[in-house]
């Protein structure tokens, strides 16, 4: 590895590719990705700001810009709404010393030649082996030219096979394709499980009658037919994730198989596609109404709508960054669960710093300056116990997105990318970012709840009065007590978790089944008493209801058939007596 260090910028329309590329580059100390952009316009603005900050007479501090020749133009119609080739030409005009590496899909020879004439210093294919790509990045960053071996000859005498390869369309993985594929795998697994159960029942012929045997044999045939039909409809199309290296080899006699690094890249692309889909869904939901419809007060309820939205965005971004860091650290599945608490504390700290600003300060009544972030970070132990350690299913979500492990849902394991896994992942992610946001605001309320500058900047208008703030904090205090002594033991006893999810109408609650036997065995004191009371209620209530119903029906019988009839006879006798007396008086 070279002793030099290089500062890089990534510009690519594909968010998934940028995530994967940045995670891969982060493992090399000499390569630092300082920024990434999805369009040429934003990249040019960033470069312009770098020149302005450093002074026009100082060279640009960026060593290499990696972009795609098929870079899509931005949605906004501005003068910098550029395609990939236009972007390279503009960079050559404005920053002639900036090295450019085109990392793109296979292109015609004419396009590559035009790119080189436009100021591009190097060209590689997406899907190039890791070692070669690393060498290309370092070589171009030094100011040298580099052409991938896959580029071959860029002139008319190019071999026919290579020309055909250069004109191949770029086969990228779509999230929809991944979901379809994993839905197919999940369905096949369920059919196989059911078929195995039916066959096990058929093997034990002594325990089943002749009629049941005929029914089970019919079920087995139906399952086999269903499996074959699904295989024909869904399994015939294979999803090509990654690039077959033999398709782009310049030497026509070379037919080497894909390397292990390409296989790993394909698996990572699958997981990153699913993660990007979940993040896009979360971002879309954050843009909707964020009113609280969960029937329980939340710490973020005190924030203005735009501040609440900003905080959730930051929490989501920090969760994404933590996943990237874990992926880069090559953590093993057996190590992840023990690191979850540490990861959540990191997310909490980073969210506080990003939301308030590292140097944000206010003045107290003595006119002394107080650094808000420093004070809030001192409550890390409280946030860990009261919020972070109580966030459920974080390990399940991280393991699912890092290693592609299956999720246990409704007594069955579902594969990554399946509809059930996507829905459960959305709920867990929503709850995670909302609870992180709550954990950020809780120490703010405790330490700076009545600071006027804080109220003006963050609080909703109807909650700025001191009385309203104290009422809000008291409601939260009662919520903490109720959750600790009543609600949480009840949920543990019922094997449930209540999660907060983002919807188009607002924040709502949803319940999921999760085995919690170990937690139930650890309950003591008031919490254990609550579960015993619930168990006693379950044992007595049905019998008591039956007894009350029986006594009630008997009481109704006595009133209607005994007392009622007696009263009726008495009333009839009285009426008859009155009638007889009336007749006697007329005589």
C-alpha positions as CSV (number, residue, x, y, z in Angstrom):
1,X,0.0,0.0,0.0
2,X,1.2,3.5,-0.8
3,X,2.2,6.0,1.9
4,X,0.3,8.7,0.1
5,X,-3.3,9.5,1.0
6,X,-6.0,10.6,-1.4
7,X,-9.3,12.5,-1.0
8,X,-12.1,11.2,-3.2
9,X,-15.6,12.3,-4.3
10,X,-18.2,9.9,-5.5
11,X,-20.8,11.1,-8.1
12,X,-23.3,8.4,-9.1
13,X,-27.1,8.3,-9.6
14,X,-27.3,4.9,-8.0
15,X,-27.7,5.2,-4.3
16,X,-27.1,1.5,-3.7
17,X,-23.8,1.6,-5.7
18,X,-22.6,4.7,-3.7
19,X,-23.3,3.0,-0.4
20,X,-21.5,-0.2,-1.4
21,X,-18.6,1.8,-2.9
22,X,-18.1,4.0,0.1
23,X,-18.3,1.0,2.5
24,X,-15.6,-0.7,0.4
25,X,-13.3,2.3,0.2
26,X,-13.5,3.0,3.9
27,X,-11.4,-0.1,4.7
28,X,-8.3,1.5,3.0
29,X,-6.6,4.2,5.2
30,X,-5.1,6.0,2.2
31,X,-8.5,6.5,0.5
32,X,-10.9,9.0,2.1
33,X,-14.3,9.7,0.6
34,X,-15.0,13.3,1.6
35,X,-18.4,13.6,-0.1
36,X,-20.9,11.7,-2.4
37,X,-23.5,13.1,-4.7
38,X,-26.3,11.8,-7.0
39,X,-26.1,14.6,-9.6
40,X,-23.5,16.8,-11.3
41,X,-25.1,20.1,-10.1
42,X,-24.6,19.3,-6.4
43,X,-21.1,18.1,-7.0
44,X,-20.1,21.3,-8.8
45,X,-21.6,23.4,-6.0
46,X,-19.5,21.5,-3.5
47,X,-16.3,21.9,-5.5
48,X,-17.0,25.6,-5.8
49,X,-17.5,25.9,-2.1
50,X,-14.1,24.2,-1.5
51,X,-12.4,26.7,-3.7
52,X,-14.1,29.6,-2.0
53,X,-13.3,28.4,1.5
54,X,-9.6,27.8,0.7
55,X,-9.1,30.9,-1.5
56,X,-9.1,31.1,-5.3
57,X,-5.3,31.0,-5.4
58,X,-5.0,27.6,-3.6
59,X,-5.4,24.4,-5.5
60,X,-8.4,22.1,-5.0
61,X,-8.0,19.8,-2.0
62,X,-9.7,16.9,-3.9
63,X,-7.4,14.3,-5.5
64,X,-9.9,12.2,-7.5
65,X,-13.5,12.3,-8.6
66,X,-15.2,9.0,-9.5
67,X,-18.3,9.2,-11.7
68,X,-20.4,7.3,-14.1
69,X,-20.6,8.1,-17.8
70,X,-24.3,7.3,-17.7
71,X,-24.8,9.8,-14.8
72,X,-28.5,10.9,-14.9
73,X,-29.3,14.6,-15.0
74,X,-30.9,16.2,-11.9
75,X,-34.6,16.7,-11.7
76,X,-34.3,20.5,-11.5
77,X,-33.9,22.3,-14.8
78,X,-30.8,24.4,-14.1
79,X,-27.8,25.4,-16.2
80,X,-25.8,22.7,-14.4
81,X,-28.3,19.9,-15.4
82,X,-25.6,17.7,-16.9
83,X,-25.2,14.2,-18.1
84,X,-22.0,12.1,-17.4
85,X,-20.0,13.3,-20.4
86,X,-21.1,16.9,-20.1
87,X,-20.1,16.7,-16.4
88,X,-16.6,15.5,-17.3
89,X,-16.2,18.3,-19.9
90,X,-17.3,20.9,-17.4
91,X,-14.9,19.6,-14.8
92,X,-12.0,19.8,-17.3
93,X,-12.9,23.5,-18.0
94,X,-13.2,24.5,-14.3
95,X,-10.7,22.2,-12.6
96,X,-8.1,21.0,-15.1
97,X,-5.9,19.5,-12.4
98,X,-8.7,17.3,-10.9
99,X,-8.3,13.6,-11.8
100,X,-11.4,11.9,-13.0
101,X,-12.0,8.1,-13.0
102,X,-15.0,6.9,-15.0
103,X,-16.5,3.8,-13.3
104,X,-19.3,2.8,-15.6
105,X,-21.2,0.0,-17.3
106,X,-19.9,-1.3,-20.7
107,X,-19.9,1.5,-23.3
108,X,-19.3,1.6,-27.0
109,X,-15.7,2.4,-28.1
110,X,-16.7,5.8,-29.4
111,X,-18.2,6.8,-26.1
112,X,-15.0,5.8,-24.2
113,X,-12.9,7.7,-26.7
114,X,-15.0,10.8,-26.3
115,X,-14.8,10.5,-22.5
116,X,-11.0,10.4,-22.6
117,X,-11.0,13.4,-24.9
118,X,-13.3,15.2,-22.4
119,X,-10.8,15.0,-19.6
120,X,-11.3,11.6,-18.1
121,X,-8.0,10.1,-16.8
122,X,-9.2,6.6,-16.3
123,X,-11.9,4.1,-17.2
124,X,-13.0,0.9,-15.5
125,X,-16.1,-1.2,-15.6
126,X,-18.5,-1.6,-12.8
127,X,-17.9,-5.1,-11.6
128,X,-14.1,-4.9,-12.1
129,X,-12.2,-7.1,-9.6
130,X,-11.4,-5.4,-6.3
131,X,-7.6,-5.5,-6.7
132,X,-7.7,-4.0,-10.2
133,X,-10.2,-1.3,-9.2
134,X,-8.1,-0.4,-6.2
135,X,-5.0,-0.1,-8.4
136,X,-6.9,2.1,-10.9
137,X,-8.1,4.5,-8.2
138,X,-4.6,4.9,-6.8
139,X,-3.0,5.3,-10.2
140,X,-5.5,7.9,-11.4
141,X,-5.4,9.8,-8.1
142,X,-1.6,10.2,-8.6
143,X,-2.3,11.9,-11.9
144,X,-1.6,9.0,-14.2
145,X,-3.7,7.6,-17.0
146,X,-5.4,4.2,-16.5
147,X,-7.4,2.0,-18.8
148,X,-8.9,-1.2,-17.6
149,X,-7.9,-4.4,-19.4
150,X,-11.5,-4.8,-20.1
151,X,-11.4,-1.7,-22.3
152,X,-9.4,-3.5,-24.9
153,X,-8.7,-1.6,-28.1
154,X,-10.7,1.5,-28.6
155,X,-10.2,1.5,-32.4
156,X,-11.9,-0.2,-35.4
157,X,-9.6,-3.2,-35.2
158,X,-11.2,-4.2,-31.9
159,X,-12.0,-7.9,-31.7
160,X,-15.6,-8.7,-32.5
161,X,-16.2,-10.4,-29.1
162,X,-14.9,-7.4,-27.2
163,X,-17.1,-5.0,-29.3
164,X,-20.1,-7.2,-28.5
165,X,-19.2,-7.1,-24.8
166,X,-18.8,-3.3,-24.8
167,X,-22.3,-2.9,-26.3
168,X,-23.9,-5.1,-23.6
169,X,-26.6,-3.4,-21.5
170,X,-25.8,-2.9,-17.9
171,X,-27.7,-5.6,-15.9
172,X,-28.4,-4.0,-12.6
173,X,-30.4,-5.6,-9.8
174,X,-33.7,-4.0,-9.1
175,X,-35.3,-4.2,-5.7
176,X,-38.5,-5.6,-7.2
177,X,-36.5,-8.5,-8.7
178,X,-34.8,-9.3,-5.4
179,X,-38.2,-9.3,-3.6
180,X,-39.7,-11.6,-6.2
181,X,-36.8,-14.0,-6.0
182,X,-36.8,-14.1,-2.2
183,X,-40.6,-14.4,-2.2
184,X,-40.2,-17.5,-4.4
185,X,-37.6,-19.0,-2.1
186,X,-39.8,-18.3,1.0
187,X,-42.8,-19.9,-0.7
188,X,-40.8,-23.0,-1.7
189,X,-39.5,-23.4,1.8
190,X,-43.1,-23.3,3.2
191,X,-44.3,-25.9,0.8
192,X,-41.3,-28.1,1.6
193,X,-42.1,-27.8,5.3
194,X,-45.7,-28.7,4.8
195,X,-44.8,-31.6,2.5
196,X,-42.4,-33.0,5.0
197,X,-45.1,-32.8,7.7
198,X,-47.6,-34.7,5.5
199,X,-45.0,-37.4,4.6
200,X,-44.1,-37.8,8.3
201,X,-47.8,-38.4,9.0
202,X,-48.1,-40.9,6.2
203,X,-45.1,-42.9,7.4
204,X,-46.9,-43.6,10.7
205,X,-49.8,-45.6,9.1
206,X,-50.7,-47.3,12.4
207,X,-51.9,-44.0,13.9
208,X,-54.1,-43.0,10.9
209,X,-57.1,-44.5,9.4
210,X,-57.6,-45.4,5.8
211,X,-59.7,-42.3,5.1
212,X,-57.1,-40.0,6.6
213,X,-54.4,-41.8,4.6
214,X,-56.2,-41.1,1.4
215,X,-56.7,-37.4,2.3
216,X,-53.0,-37.0,3.3
217,X,-51.9,-38.7,0.0
218,X,-54.0,-36.2,-1.9
219,X,-52.5,-33.3,0.0
220,X,-49.0,-34.5,-0.8
221,X,-49.8,-34.7,-4.5
222,X,-51.3,-31.1,-4.3
223,X,-48.2,-29.8,-2.6
224,X,-45.9,-31.4,-5.2
225,X,-48.0,-30.0,-8.0
226,X,-48.0,-26.6,-6.4
227,X,-44.2,-26.7,-6.0
228,X,-43.7,-27.7,-9.6
229,X,-46.0,-25.0,-10.9
230,X,-44.4,-22.2,-8.8
231,X,-41.0,-23.4,-10.0
232,X,-42.1,-23.1,-13.6
233,X,-43.7,-19.6,-13.1
234,X,-41.3,-18.0,-10.6
235,X,-38.2,-20.1,-10.7
236,X,-37.5,-20.0,-14.4
237,X,-36.1,-16.5,-14.3
238,X,-32.8,-16.2,-12.4
239,X,-31.7,-12.9,-11.0
240,X,-28.2,-11.9,-12.2
241,X,-26.6,-10.0,-9.3
242,X,-23.1,-9.0,-10.1
243,X,-21.0,-9.2,-13.2
244,X,-19.6,-12.3,-14.9
245,X,-16.0,-11.5,-15.3
246,X,-15.7,-13.8,-18.4
247,X,-18.0,-11.5,-20.3
248,X,-15.5,-8.7,-20.2
249,X,-12.1,-10.4,-20.6
250,X,-10.1,-8.9,-23.5
251,X,-8.3,-12.2,-24.1
252,X,-10.7,-14.4,-26.1
253,X,-9.1,-17.6,-24.7
254,X,-9.8,-16.7,-21.1
255,X,-13.0,-18.2,-19.5
256,X,-12.2,-18.0,-15.8
257,X,-15.1,-18.3,-13.4
258,X,-16.2,-15.4,-11.1
259,X,-13.9,-14.9,-8.2
260,X,-15.0,-15.0,-4.5
261,X,-14.9,-11.3,-4.3
262,X,-17.5,-11.0,-7.1
263,X,-19.7,-13.5,-5.3
264,X,-19.4,-11.6,-2.1
265,X,-20.2,-8.3,-3.9
266,X,-23.3,-10.0,-5.4
267,X,-24.5,-11.0,-2.0
268,X,-23.8,-7.5,-0.6
269,X,-25.7,-5.9,-3.5
270,X,-28.7,-8.0,-2.6
271,X,-28.7,-6.9,1.0
272,X,-27.9,-3.3,0.1
273,X,-30.8,-3.3,-2.3
274,X,-33.2,-4.4,0.5
275,X,-31.7,-1.8,2.9
276,X,-32.0,1.0,0.4
277,X,-35.7,0.0,-0.2
278,X,-36.4,0.2,3.6
279,X,-34.6,3.5,3.9
280,X,-36.5,5.0,1.0
281,X,-39.8,3.9,2.5
282,X,-38.8,5.5,5.9
283,X,-37.8,8.7,4.2
284,X,-41.1,8.9,2.4
285,X,-43.1,8.3,5.6
286,X,-41.1,11.0,7.5
287,X,-42.3,13.5,4.9
288,X,-45.9,12.8,5.9
289,X,-47.8,13.9,9.0
290,X,-46.0,13.2,12.2
291,X,-48.8,13.7,14.7
292,X,-48.9,11.3,17.6
293,X,-51.9,8.9,17.4
294,X,-50.4,6.2,19.7
295,X,-52.5,7.2,22.7
296,X,-49.4,7.6,24.8
297,X,-47.3,10.8,25.1
298,X,-44.0,10.9,23.3
299,X,-41.0,13.2,24.1
300,X,-40.9,14.4,20.5
301,X,-44.4,15.7,20.8
302,X,-43.1,18.9,22.2
303,X,-41.1,19.7,19.0
304,X,-42.1,21.8,16.1
305,X,-43.1,19.7,13.1
306,X,-40.0,20.7,11.1
307,X,-37.7,20.0,14.0
308,X,-39.4,16.6,14.6
309,X,-38.9,15.7,10.9
310,X,-35.3,16.9,11.0
311,X,-34.5,14.8,14.1
312,X,-36.0,11.6,12.6
313,X,-34.0,12.2,9.4
314,X,-30.8,12.5,11.4
315,X,-31.6,9.4,13.5
316,X,-32.3,7.4,10.3
317,X,-29.0,8.6,8.8
318,X,-27.0,7.6,11.9
319,X,-28.6,4.1,11.8
320,X,-27.5,3.8,8.2
321,X,-24.0,5.0,9.1
322,X,-23.8,2.4,11.9
323,X,-24.8,-0.4,9.6
324,X,-22.1,0.8,7.1
325,X,-19.5,0.8,9.9
326,X,-20.4,-2.6,11.1
327,X,-20.3,-4.0,7.6
328,X,-16.8,-2.4,7.1
329,X,-15.6,-3.9,10.4
330,X,-16.4,-7.4,9.2
331,X,-18.1,-8.2,12.4
332,X,-19.2,-11.8,12.8
333,X,-22.8,-12.9,13.5
334,X,-21.8,-14.3,16.9
335,X,-20.4,-10.9,17.9
336,X,-23.3,-8.7,16.9
337,X,-25.7,-9.2,19.7
338,X,-23.1,-8.1,22.3
339,X,-22.4,-5.0,20.4
340,X,-25.9,-3.7,19.9
341,X,-26.0,-1.7,23.1
342,X,-22.7,0.0,22.2
343,X,-24.0,0.7,18.7
344,X,-27.2,2.3,20.0
345,X,-25.2,4.5,22.3
346,X,-23.1,5.6,19.4
347,X,-26.2,6.4,17.3
348,X,-27.7,8.4,20.2
349,X,-24.5,10.5,20.7
350,X,-24.1,11.1,17.0
351,X,-27.7,12.1,16.6
352,X,-27.4,14.7,19.5
353,X,-24.3,16.2,17.9
354,X,-25.8,16.4,14.5
355,X,-29.2,17.7,15.6
356,X,-28.0,20.5,18.0
357,X,-24.5,21.1,16.6
358,X,-21.3,20.3,18.5
359,X,-20.8,23.9,19.7
360,X,-24.5,24.9,20.3
361,X,-24.7,26.8,23.5
362,X,-27.2,28.8,25.6
363,X,-27.0,31.3,28.5
364,X,-28.4,30.6,31.9
365,X,-29.9,33.1,34.3
366,X,-26.4,34.1,35.5
367,X,-25.5,34.9,31.9
368,X,-23.0,32.0,31.8
369,X,-22.6,30.1,28.5
370,X,-23.5,26.4,28.6
371,X,-22.6,23.9,25.9
372,X,-25.9,22.1,25.3
373,X,-24.4,18.9,23.7
374,X,-21.9,18.4,26.6
375,X,-24.7,18.6,29.1
376,X,-26.9,16.2,27.2
377,X,-24.2,13.6,26.7
378,X,-23.7,13.4,30.4
379,X,-27.1,11.7,30.6
380,X,-25.9,8.8,28.5
381,X,-26.3,6.3,31.3
382,X,-29.9,7.3,31.9
383,X,-30.7,7.2,28.2
384,X,-29.2,3.7,28.0
385,X,-31.3,2.3,30.8
386,X,-34.6,4.1,30.2
387,X,-34.6,4.1,26.4
388,X,-31.9,2.5,24.3
389,X,-31.7,-0.9,26.1
390,X,-35.5,-1.2,25.8
391,X,-35.7,-0.8,22.0
392,X,-36.8,-4.2,20.8
393,X,-35.8,-6.2,17.8
394,X,-32.7,-4.1,16.9
395,X,-30.5,-7.2,16.8
396,X,-33.0,-8.9,14.5
397,X,-33.0,-6.0,12.1
398,X,-29.2,-5.5,12.0
399,X,-28.5,-9.2,11.6
400,X,-31.1,-9.3,8.8
401,X,-29.5,-6.4,6.9
402,X,-25.9,-7.3,7.6
403,X,-25.9,-11.1,7.2
404,X,-29.2,-11.8,5.4
405,X,-30.5,-13.9,8.2
406,X,-34.1,-15.0,8.2
407,X,-36.7,-13.3,10.4
408,X,-39.0,-15.4,12.7
409,X,-42.5,-14.2,12.0
410,X,-45.7,-16.1,13.0
411,X,-43.9,-19.4,13.8
412,X,-42.1,-19.4,10.5
413,X,-38.8,-18.2,9.1
414,X,-39.0,-15.7,6.2
415,X,-36.1,-14.9,3.8
416,X,-34.7,-11.5,3.3
417,X,-36.6,-9.6,0.6
418,X,-39.9,-11.4,1.2
419,X,-43.0,-9.4,1.7
420,X,-43.3,-10.4,5.4
421,X,-39.7,-9.6,6.1
422,X,-39.9,-6.2,4.4
423,X,-43.1,-5.3,6.4
424,X,-41.5,-6.4,9.7
425,X,-38.3,-4.6,8.9
426,X,-40.2,-1.3,8.2
427,X,-41.9,-1.5,11.6
428,X,-38.7,-2.2,13.5
429,X,-36.9,0.6,11.7
430,X,-39.7,3.1,12.3
431,X,-39.8,2.2,16.0
432,X,-36.0,2.4,16.3
433,X,-35.7,6.0,14.9
434,X,-38.7,7.3,16.9
435,X,-37.3,5.9,20.1
436,X,-33.8,7.3,19.3
437,X,-35.5,10.7,18.8
438,X,-37.3,10.3,22.1
439,X,-34.0,9.5,23.9
440,X,-32.5,12.7,22.5
441,X,-35.3,15.0,23.6
442,X,-35.6,13.5,27.1
443,X,-32.4,14.9,28.5
444,X,-33.2,18.2,26.8
445,X,-36.5,18.4,28.8
446,X,-34.7,17.5,32.0
447,X,-31.8,20.0,31.7
448,X,-33.1,22.8,29.5
449,X,-36.8,22.4,29.6
450,X,-37.6,26.0,30.5
451,X,-34.8,27.9,28.8
452,X,-36.4,30.6,26.6
453,X,-33.9,30.1,23.7
454,X,-34.6,26.4,23.6
455,X,-38.3,27.0,23.7
456,X,-38.2,29.5,20.8
457,X,-36.0,27.3,18.7
458,X,-37.5,23.9,19.2
459,X,-40.9,23.8,21.0
460,X,-44.4,24.0,19.5
461,X,-46.2,27.2,20.1
462,X,-48.9,25.8,22.3
463,X,-46.3,24.1,24.6
464,X,-44.1,27.1,25.3
465,X,-45.8,28.3,28.5
466,X,-44.1,27.1,31.7
467,X,-47.3,25.5,33.0
468,X,-47.7,23.5,29.7
469,X,-44.1,22.3,29.8
470,X,-44.5,21.1,33.4
471,X,-47.8,19.4,32.5
472,X,-46.1,17.7,29.6
473,X,-43.2,16.5,31.7
474,X,-45.6,15.2,34.4
475,X,-47.5,13.2,31.8
476,X,-44.2,11.7,30.7
477,X,-43.3,10.8,34.3
478,X,-46.6,9.1,34.8
479,X,-46.1,7.2,31.5
480,X,-42.7,6.0,32.6
481,X,-44.1,4.6,35.9
482,X,-47.1,3.0,34.3
483,X,-44.9,1.4,31.6
484,X,-42.4,0.1,34.2
485,X,-44.9,-1.4,36.7
486,X,-47.9,-2.3,34.6
487,X,-47.7,-2.2,30.8
488,X,-44.3,-3.8,30.4
489,X,-45.0,-6.8,32.7
490,X,-48.3,-7.2,30.9
491,X,-46.6,-7.2,27.5
492,X,-43.9,-9.7,28.7
493,X,-46.7,-12.0,30.1
494,X,-48.5,-11.8,26.7
495,X,-45.3,-12.3,24.7
496,X,-45.7,-9.1,22.8
497,X,-43.9,-5.9,21.9
498,X,-45.7,-2.7,21.1
499,X,-43.8,-0.7,18.5
500,X,-44.3,2.8,17.1
501,X,-44.7,2.9,13.4
502,X,-44.8,5.8,10.9
503,X,-47.9,6.0,8.7
504,X,-49.3,8.6,6.3
505,X,-51.7,9.9,8.9
506,X,-49.1,10.0,11.8
507,X,-47.3,7.9,14.4
508,X,-49.3,4.9,15.6
509,X,-48.8,1.8,17.7
510,X,-48.7,-1.8,16.5
511,X,-48.2,-5.1,18.3
512,X,-46.0,-8.0,17.3
513,X,-45.6,-11.5,18.8
514,X,-42.1,-12.2,20.3
515,X,-41.2,-15.0,22.8
516,X,-40.3,-13.4,26.1
517,X,-40.0,-16.4,28.5
518,X,-36.6,-15.4,29.7
519,X,-37.7,-11.9,30.6
520,X,-40.8,-13.3,32.4
521,X,-38.6,-15.5,34.6
522,X,-36.6,-12.5,35.6
523,X,-39.5,-10.4,36.9
524,X,-39.8,-9.6,40.6
525,X,-41.5,-7.3,43.0
526,X,-44.4,-5.2,41.7
527,X,-43.9,-6.4,38.1
528,X,-44.1,-10.1,39.2
529,X,-47.2,-9.2,41.2
530,X,-48.9,-7.7,38.1
531,X,-48.3,-10.9,36.1
532,X,-49.7,-13.0,39.0
533,X,-52.7,-10.8,39.2
534,X,-53.3,-11.2,35.4
535,X,-52.9,-15.0,35.8
536,X,-55.3,-15.0,38.7
537,X,-57.7,-12.9,36.6
538,X,-57.4,-15.4,33.7
539,X,-58.1,-18.3,36.1
540,X,-61.0,-16.8,38.0
541,X,-62.7,-14.5,35.5
542,X,-64.3,-17.2,33.3
543,X,-65.6,-19.2,36.2
544,X,-66.8,-16.0,38.0
545,X,-68.6,-14.9,34.8
546,X,-70.2,-18.3,34.5
547,X,-71.3,-18.2,38.2
548,X,-72.6,-14.7,37.9
549,X,-74.4,-15.6,34.7
550,X,-76.0,-18.7,36.5
551,X,-77.0,-16.7,39.5
552,X,-78.4,-14.0,37.3
553,X,-80.4,-16.4,35.3
554,X,-81.7,-18.0,38.5
555,X,-82.6,-14.6,39.9
556,X,-84.4,-13.7,36.7
557,X,-86.3,-17.0,36.9
558,X,-87.4,-16.3,40.5
559,X,-88.5,-12.7,39.7
560,X,-90.5,-13.7,36.6
561,X,-91.8,-17.2,37.4
562,X,-92.3,-17.1,41.2
563,X,-92.6,-13.5,42.4
564,X,-94.0,-12.2,39.2
565,X,-96.7,-14.9,39.1
566,X,-97.5,-14.4,42.7
567,X,-97.9,-10.7,42.2
568,X,-100.0,-11.4,39.1
569,X,-102.3,-13.7,41.1
570,X,-102.6,-11.1,43.9
571,X,-103.3,-8.4,41.3
572,X,-105.9,-10.5,39.6
573,X,-107.6,-11.2,42.9
574,X,-107.7,-7.5,43.7
575,X,-109.2,-6.7,40.4
576,X,-111.8,-9.4,40.7
577,X,-112.7,-8.1,44.2
578,X,-113.1,-4.6,42.8
579,X,-115.3,-5.9,40.0
580,X,-117.5,-7.9,42.4
581,X,-117.9,-4.9,44.6
582,X,-118.8,-2.7,41.6
583,X,-121.5,-5.2,40.6
584,X,-122.9,-5.4,44.1
585,X,-123.1,-1.6,44.4
586,X,-125.1,-1.4,41.2
587,X,-127.7,-3.9,42.5
